[in-house]
Each structure stands twice: as structure tokens, then as C-alpha cells.
Amino acid sequence: MILKHVTDMVDANLVNTIQNSNSVITVQPSGRAVLRIYECSQKSSKIWMIISKLQGFYRRLLHGPQTTLAPLRSWLQNCDHEHGCAQRARKHTLPTRLINVNASEDTGHLRLDIPKVRDTYQYLVLSHCWGQSDNGERLPWCTVRENVTLRQEGFKLSELPKTFRDAVHVTRQLGISYLWIDSICIIQGPSGDWETESGKMDQVFASAYCTIAATSAPDAHYGFWKEPVRNESIYIRDASERCFYVSPNLADFDEDVGSAVLNKRAWVMQERLLSSRIIHFADTQLYGERGEGIYAGDNIFLKSQNMTTKHFELDPKFPSRLRFSGYSATWDFLQSLVENYTRRGLTEPSDRAIAISGLMARVSKALPCQVTYGIIEWYKHRALLWQRSSGQTTKRISYSPQHRVPSWSWMAYEGAIEFPHVEFNQLNATRDLDINDQSVSTTIWQIVDPDMRFVAVDSRNMLYDLQNSNGEKRGWLRLDNECEETVSSAVPHAAVLAKYRSHPDGLDYLVMFTTPRTLQQGYERVGVGRLHRLCKLEEVGRCEIF
């Protein structure tokens, strides 16, 4: 049967061999993946018992008429019963506005409702890519001051783009009457309430009954409702009583969802991590995501290992799992979280601070410790050592005066950043380091050797070696900004953040390089690097870095 399936999918004349690599069956020489083998572990009998209850669910959902999502409604209700997801959602305040998708018997009629304080009804949220208008103007379906009153009286479904119409269809099929979509439920434009409402988006997603993710849609016009995928799978038991499930469903969640266009957007990280449950409408198939793992259809359940990045990402009460993870594992996850976030795109660069603000606030509460402009107090000596990723161009973001971000925060710059990945037992942290609302207070040091100079070794990545008069390397610097004047006029001052207990190359000191501010007191960060233990340093004094 397996061979028949392979030959049905691929021209038999083009297949030399069939290969099993990490439980994925591929045909050679093309390397095309056609099947995956899943093992049913005796230890996971409870999981498979849950799946057995849902055997018909995914098959009906993916194979049945696309006019109904009744089986999916049953799955969500089962989740409500088993895990209490709906009860948790009811405990929170509702969004300022919601789309009523059952405003009348006319299915083409919608209404923008303002919930009352004591209302506790359920709602769905849509996670999607906005896209851009051809002429750069505001997208025509947005709610603005000029039409918000009319929309509260009612408006037509036909006014919305296809992705939104698909979301309305799914909401109705799931038996839910309310839907939240950012561009409809937040008033856009200069006289809108984006600044106020955007700060509540973490609560909007955390309180929703479920999130609909238009994972494969590049914009609002594309839509996400696709023809169902048909899979025929077989269940096998070998002589040793081991059970296997062979399916053409490759369940490549990382590729289908993680690498999808939607998950390249910065705002979506917060939306995804704070949602208790997500239905991903991917390009190849549908996935259901919740705290225990991923339902991939066709009786397949993907479960993450404890203490891994995915284990923390799937936390239905994010970030509660960090409370019990330990000091080192917590930082491993948080640094990967920030690195991932900075690799994602933003239409407005100044959203860099706010698009992750809800996550940072919850991390701060869960640990608990202060988080200031993305710098976590427990790990401040490591977090302040962020640097631009190789090949990345970092540009200082122009924030408004009331939302100014200090130079020592990675939130101050565009582009991807990374942290030094150093084991905890290898570093001694600087004790003389305090973070205030707008400044870092620490001791500033000056390199006293007048013959020291920075020599460019990688101009593209703004990487410089610090050399003495004999050309010997005494350190290095990677600039945050592409400004060679920073190192051509004078050697920047240094704030020592941590010290290696022992390092073979002698570059023991991990430092933040700074330069005095023009016409103002204090210093600004210009980059990070390392200094050799033989460098002669003279204390300037305890100073403020802004």
C-alpha cells in the first residue's frame, strides 16, 4: 500500500530509490518527501486516547464539505471541558469594540458593537497580515472617525476584504457571535485611538476564546479558506507490538506555520504567544495549537519536549512556565525570544517597542523582576551586551519625544540583534550596574594608552580591532550604527558589564562602549565588544548612559 501511494504521487520512472530519513519517506533522486512514519508510544497512551476521540474530527474537517466547521467546534468544546480554556477567557475584560457577525438574519450584515462592562460573551480574534495599498494611502476598509458611528449602526460584509470575510465565516461556523479584527475594531488615522488600543492588544489576544491565524495569506485580499486536503493513512503494528502510523501528512509545522509569511511579522509574535488556542490556516493544511502541543490532522499530535523553546512558546498561560524553569533555562528562552522578534518585520519602525510590550510586561510579572526597554533586570549584564547580527544594518529609530528609547536598549534600533551565548559558570557579572527609567548608571573607564587605535577588520559589519602600537590585538568593537566617526576621532570609553573567569585569548572583559553626549551630560552607547586583561584603564567615575 505504501509503495502504491508513492507511485501514485510520483512518476515511477523517475524514482530510483525510496529512502527513510528521520521517519520521513523520500523518493530519490529528487529528494521529495511523500510520507512520514509516526510511532505510537505506550507512554503516551493518554495523548493517543485523546486523539482517538478526535479521529473522525480532522478527517471530516479536512475532507468533508468546506461549508461547515462543526467538527472543529466540537474539538474546542472538548478543550473547554478538559482544560477550562473558555472559563479563563471569560474572566477578562472585553475589548473596546467587537464585530457582531450575527447582528441580523441577513448574513451580509455586520455591526460594530461596544461591549458593556459586565458583558462576558466569547469572541474570536484574527491574526493576519495587513498588506499595503497601491498608492500608500490608508486601506479603504479601516474604521476611522468618519465612519465609526455608521458602523455601530451596521455595515455590509461585502465592504471587507476576503481574509476578513473568511474570518467572519469561520466565526459563524464555530457558533461564536463576536470577532475582533484590529483595523476594524481600532479607530485608525491621526484622530483615532490606536495609541491607546494598541497597548491593550496583549489582553485582547489572551482573553479571546480562540485565535484564527490567516497563516498563509500575504495580505487582507488573499483569503485563507482553501480546498481541503485528502489524506489516506494506515495504522501498523509490528511483531514486537510496536504501533506505527504511516501518513502522507508530513505535519511539517515549522515550515508550514513557523516559516509562513504571517510569522515573519513582529506583531504576530505577541499575538501567537498570548493566545490560549490558535487555528492555523496554513497553505498546505490546518493546524490546531494549544498548550499540550499541535494537532496536525489525521490523528497526528505533535508534542514539544520540556524546557525547550517550543515548550515555553506553547504555554497557554504564557509565560507561567518560566516560573519553574530555572535561572539558566529562562534566559536561554528569553534571549531566543528577543532575537526572533528583532528578525521580524514592522511596517512602522517605531512599533518596535510597543509590539512586544505586552509580552515584556507579563515576563516582568511572572519572574518577577523589572523589565526596562526590553532589558530584563535579572540578566541585565547579559542583556545589555546585545549586538547587531552579522550582515544586518541597524538604524536608530526616530521615536516621538514622549516615547524616546535610550541608546542602550535594542529597542532603539532597527534590524536583527543577538546576544553572546556564554555559559553561566563562565562569567562574573558587574555589581556596579543600575538601570533606571531612562539611564544605566555604572562606572565608566577610559583606555589610557595614547597609541591604542581601532582598525577596521570588517567594514560591512562595522567590526573593529583595538590594536596597540605594535599591532597587537587588545580588544574589539562592533558598532551599533554605521558611523565611522565614532572610532576615527578618539577611542570610546567603556563600561565593563561582565568578566570571564578565565579566557584563553586574554579578552576577559565584556564591555559596552560609550561616547560623551553632545551638549548634554552623560554618555550614549555606541557598541559592544571585549577588552584584553592587559589594557590599562583609568576610572572616569560613575556616570549615566542615556
N, C-alpha and C positions, 0 to 999 in steps of 0.2 A: 504493500500500500504506500509506504514511504517513497519507494522508487517510482511508483506511478505518479505520485504527486510531483516529484522532482521533474520527471519527463514531461508532465503536463505544463509546468511553469517555464521550462527551458527547452530549447531545441536540442533533442538528444544527440544530434550530430555535432553539437558544439561542446559537449560535455566529455572530458577525458576521465576525470575522477570526481568522486563525491567525498568531501573531507569534513571531519568533525573537529572543530577548534573551539575549545571552551564552551561546549554544549551547543554551538551554532553549526548547523549543517550548511556548507557552502559547496558550490559547484566550481570546478576548475576547468580551464584556466582563468575564467572571468572573475572568480572570487565572489560571485553573487551569493548572498545569504538567502536561503529558502525555508529553512526550518530551525526551530530551537527545541532542545530537549530539557524539560523541567523535571526535577526529581521531587517526589513526594516524601518528605521526611516523616518518620514516625514521631519525631519530637515536635513536629508542627501540626499534629492531628487537630488541634483546636482551630488553627487557621484554615485547614482544609475542610473542616466541618462547616465553617462559615461559608467557604466558597461553595461547598456542595449545596447549601441552601440557595445560592445565587446562580447555580449552573444555568438555569434557563434564562436568568435575567440578562446577562450580557449577550447571550446568543440571540435573544429576542430583540434586544436593543440594537445590536449591530446588523442583524439580518432581517428583522421584521420591518413592517411599514414605518417609514420615517415620519408619519403623521402623528405618532404617539410616543410619549416618553413615560408611559405609566409604569413600566418595569423599573425605571430609574427612580421614580417617586417611591416605590416600594423599598429600594435599596437605601434611600435617605431615611425613610421611616424606620428601617431596621437599625440604622446607625443611631437614630434618635433614641431608640429603645435600649440598645446595647451600651451606648456611650454618653447619652444625655446631651448631645450637641445642641439640640433645639432649646433645651432649658437654659443652657449657658447664654445663648444668643438673646433670649427674652429678658435677661437681667440688665441689659444695657439700654442707654438712651438711643432713640431712633434718630436717623439723620434729619437734617432741617427740612428736606424735601424728598419726596419719593414719587415715582411714576406709578399711577394706578392703572394696571393693564386690564382690569375688569371694571372700568368706570361705567360701562353701559352694556346692553346686549349687543350693540354694534361692535364687532371685533376690530373695526377700523378706527375706533375711538379710544383715545387715551386722555388722562388728566394728570396734572402735576399737583399732588396733594401736600399739605403741610401737616404732619402728624401732631397730635396733641401730646402734652407732657406725659399723660398716663397711658397712652396707647402702647400696646405690647405685641402688635402683629409682626409676622415674619416677612422678610424681604430678601431678595437676591441682589447681588452686585455683579456688574460686568467689568471684567478686566480686559482691556483692548488697546490696540494702537490707534492713535488719533488719525495719523496721516496729515497731509498738508494740502491747502487749497492751491490751485494752479497759479493764482495771482498773489499769493502770500497774505490775503485778507482772512478775516475770521471765517471759520467754517459756517455755512448757512443754517445748519440745524441747531446751533447753540442757543441756549437760553440766555437772553440779555434783558436789560431793564425794560426795553421797549416791548418785549413780548411775554414777560413772566406772568403778568396779570391775566392775559389771554389764555396762557397755558394752564393756569389754575382753574379756568372755566372749561377747558378741554381743547385738544388738538388732534390732528389726524396721524395715524400710524404711517401713512404714506409720506409724511414730511421727513421721516427719519431714514438714514442710510441702511443698507442691507444688514450689516453686522448688528445694528440696533434692533432691526425688525426680527432677526433671528433670535436675539436675546428675549424679546417680548414673547415670541412663540414658545421658547423653552420654558419661560416663567409660567405661562398659562398651562402648559402641559404638565408641569410639576405641581399644579394646584396652588400656586402662590399668586397673590394679587398685587404685590408691590415689587418694583425693580428700581435699583439705583444705578444711574449712569452719570459720570462726572460732568460731562458737557451739557447735560440736560438738567441735572439737579443742583448744579452750582451756577450762579449767575456770572457770565463771562463779561469781559470788557473792562474798560477803565472805571466804570461806575458799579462794577459787580462786587461780589463778596468772596472772590477767590482767595484772598489773603486770609480771611477768617476761616473759610470752609476747608481749605487745603490742610490746615493744621489739625482737622478732625478726621482726616481720611483713614488714619490707622484705626480709629474707633469704628468707622463705617464698615471696614472690611472685617474687623474682629467680631462685630456684632451680627453680621449677616448670617442667614440660615445656610447659605451656600454661595460660593463664587462661581460664576460662569466665566471661563477663560477662553477668549477667541484666539487660541494659541497660534493658529496658522495664518490668521488674517493680517496682512501688512497695513491695512487701513480700514476705515469705517465702511467703505463701499464694498469690500471684498466678500463679507459674509463668512460664516463658519459652518453652516449646515450642509454636510456633504452626503453623497450616496453611501449607504452602509457597506462595510467590508464583509465579504463572505469567507469564513474560515471553516475548514473541516479538520478536526483534530482527533487523535487516537490516544487511548489510555492503555499502557503496557505494564505487565507485571512479569519480572524475570524469575529464574529458578530459585533465587535466594530470597524471594518475596519482596524485593525492592520494586517500588512503583515509579513509573515514568509517564510523563505527559508529553507527547510529540505534537507540536503545533506549528502551522505556518505563521502564527502570530509571533513575530520576533520580539515584541514588547521592548523595543529599544527606547525606553523612556527618556534617557539622557539626550538622545538625538532628536526624537520626535517632539519633546517638550523643552528640555534644557537648552537646546541649540536653536529653537524656533525663534522667529522674528520678535514675538511678544516678549520673550525673556532676555532680549538684548536691551530692554528699556529699564532705566534706573527706577522709575516709579513702581514698576511691577514687582521688584524685589519685596518691597514693603507689603504690597497687596497680597502677594503669594504667601509670605511667611506668617502673616497675621490672620489669614483665612483658616477657619477650622476645617473646611472641606472645599475642595475645588473640583469642578468637572472641566477637564481639558479637552477642547475640541481641536485635536491635532490634525495635521494634514493627512496622516495615514489611518488614524483610528481615534477612539475616545478613551480617555483615562480618568479614573476617579482617584483623587488624592485625599488622604486623611492621615491622622496621627500614626496608625499602625503600619502604613505603607501605601502602596499603589495597587489599585485594581486595574489590570491591563486587559480585561476582557477574556473570554474563552477559558474561564476557570483559573486564570493566572493571577497570582498575588505576589507582588514584589515587596520584599521587606528589607529595611536597612539594618546594618549592624549597629549595635550600641556604640556610643561615643564617637561616631563618625560625623562628618559634616551633614550628610543627609538625615541622620538620626535627629540632629538638632533642628534642621530645616523643617522636618515633618511634624514638629511639636505642635499639637492642636491648641495648646495654651502658650504659645511662644512668648517669652523664652524660659518657661518654667524649668525645663530640663537642665538648664545651665546651673541651677541652684545646687545640683547634686553631681556635677560633672568633675569637680576638682579644678584647682588653680590652673594647671598647665593645659588641660583639655579645653577649658573655657577660652583661654587666649588663642589656642590653635583655631578654634572655630571663629572667634571674633575677628581675627586678622584675615582669615579667608573670606569672611562676610564683607569686610570693608574693601578688600582687594577686588572681589567680584563686583561689588557695587560701583566702584570707580571705573571699571571696564565697560559699563553700560552707558547707553546714550541718553542725552537730555536735549529736548528742543530748546529750553531756556537754561543756559548755564547757571544762572542764579538760583535755580531749583535744587542745586546740589546739596545745600544744607537742609532744606525742608523735606525733600523726597525721602529721607531716611530718618527724619526727626522722630517719628512715632516709634520706630524700632529702637533708636537710641534711648528714648525715654523709658521704654519697657525694660531694656537691658539694665539701665540705671536702677530701676525699681527692683528688679529681680535679684541682682547680685548681693546686696545693694551697694552701690558706690556712685560717686559723681561722674557724669559724662559731660565734658565741656567741648563743644565743637568737634565731636567725634573722637576725642581723646579720653580714654577710659582711665580713671584715677588709679585703679589697681595696677595697671600696666603702663603708666604714663611714660616711664623711661624708655620703654619699647615703642609705644605708640607714637611718640614724638620723633622717632627715628625713621619715619616713613620717607620714601624717596620715589622719584619718578621712575616708572618702569622703562626698561630698555626700549629704545625706538619711539618713545612717547614724547609728544610735545605738550608741555604744561604751560598754561597761560593764566595769569592772575584774573580771577573773575571780578567783574565790576558789580559789586553789591551796592544797594542803596545805603546811604549813611546810617540809617537806623538799623540796618541788618548787616553791618560790617563784620567780616570774619577775619580774625587775626592771622598773621603770616605763618604761624607755627602749626596751623591746622591744615590737614589735607583738603578740607572743605574750601579752602581759599583758592584752589587751582582747578583747572580743567584737566582731564586726562587720567590715565590709569596710574596707580601708585602701588608700591609693595613695601613690605616690612622685612627687616632682617630676620631670617629664621634661625634662631640660636637657641640651643637647649638652656633650660632654666638654671641648671647647675654650672653653667659656664660664665655667667655674668654676675657682677656686683653692681647693684643699682645705686645711683647717686642719691644721697639722702637730702641734699640741699636743693630741693626742687619742689616748687609750689605752683599750682595752676589756679589762677583767679578767673573772673568772668571774661576779661579781655587780654590778660597778660600771663606770661610764665615768669616767675621770679626765681632766679638762680644766680650762681656765681659765674661771671664772665672772665675768661682768660685770654691773654694776648701772647702770641708767639714772639719771643724777644730776639731771636736770631735774625739780624737785618739781611742776611743773604738768602733767607728762605724765599722761594717763589713757587707759584703754581705754573705747571706746564701742561698744556692740553694734550691728552692722550686719546680722546675720543670726542671730537667736537660735536658729532651728531647727538650724542647722549650727554653732552655737557659734563664730561668726566675729566678731572684734572688730577695730576700727581703733585704732591708737595715735595720739592727737592731742595737739598742744601747746596752749598757752593760746589761740592764735589759731585753733584748729580745723583746723590744717594736719596732713595725714596724715604720720606719721613711722614708720609700720610697721603690721603686722597680726599677729594671733594667732588660731590655731584650736585650741581646747581639745580634749584627748583625752576628757575626762569632762564630763558635764553638771553642772558645779558653778560657779555664777557667783561664789561667794565667793572663788574663786581670783583674780579680777581686780578685785573690788569693794573689797577691803581694801588692796591695795598692788600696784604694778607688779611682776610676776615678774622674777627675774633671768634672764640669758640666757647660753647657751653658744654661741659662734659656731662653726659647723661648716664653713661654706664662704663664699666671697665671689665675687660676679660680677666679672669683669674690667671690665665696663662695662655699666650698665643704664640705659636712658633715664629711668625713673621715679625713679632715685636709691635705690631699695630694694635696696641692694647685698648686705646681709648676710643669709645664711640661718642661722637660729638655732633652737636648742632652748630653749624657755622652761622654767624650773625654779622651784621654791619650796623653802625650807628644810623639812626633815622635823621633825615634832613630836616633841619629847622625845628626838631622836636626832641624831647628827651627820650632815652631808651633805645632799644635795638629792634631790628627786624631780622627774621630768619631769611637766609639766602640759600641754604642747602644743608646736607648732612655728609658725614664722612668718618674717617678714622685718623688718629694721630699715633705716632710711634712713641714708645716709652722714653726715648732719648730726647724728644722735643723739649726745649726749655720754655716753660710757660711762666708768665707773670700775672698775678691776680689783679684784675681791674677793679673788682668789687662786686657786690650783689646788685644786680640790675634787673630791669623789667624788659621782657621781649614781647613786643606787640604784634 
